[in-house]
Amino acid sequence: MQPGNTKAGPHQDLCVLRIQKTQPPYLDLVPMIKRLFDAFGPDRLMWASDCPYQLTAPSTYAAPIAIVRHRLDFVSADDRRKLLRTTAESKFFFTVKK
């Protein structure tokens, strides 16, 4: 995992994490995701793929997104929607109503 720059100019609330050494189903990442969620909240976090790199065996596109969809018991349905969709929409397109 390589943390990105969390204090970079206009994107000061952006944190980029790239997972390199873990394997599906990535359950070892849940405690780290919980710490990030507690620290930043769903309005400042979003799920993103590392396409096309996660498409080489043993990884799949479905495996990392399954963590957010099914394995984060501390995330409400509304927060899950933010992590998977509306936070990214609001950061990139600026037209989302939350």
C-alpha positions, 0 to 999 in steps of 0.5 A: 500500500502506498499512501498518496499526498493528503495535503496537495493544494486544492485536493487537500481532502483527497487521500489515495491508497493503492493496494499492492500486496494483499490478495482477494478477498482483501478482508485484511483491509477492513480495519484500515478502511474503518480507520479512514472512514472514522477519520474522514467520513463518507463525504471524503472517501470513495471507492475506485478501481485500479483498472486494468491492473486488478484484472490479472489473476488472482484479482478481479474487479468484483473482489475489491468492490465486494468489500464496500458492498458486503463487508463493511458492517459499520457503513450505513446504506446511505454511506455506502452509496456515498462511498460507491457513487455520490462522493465521486460525483460531487468531487468530479462533476459538482452537481450531485444533490446529497 
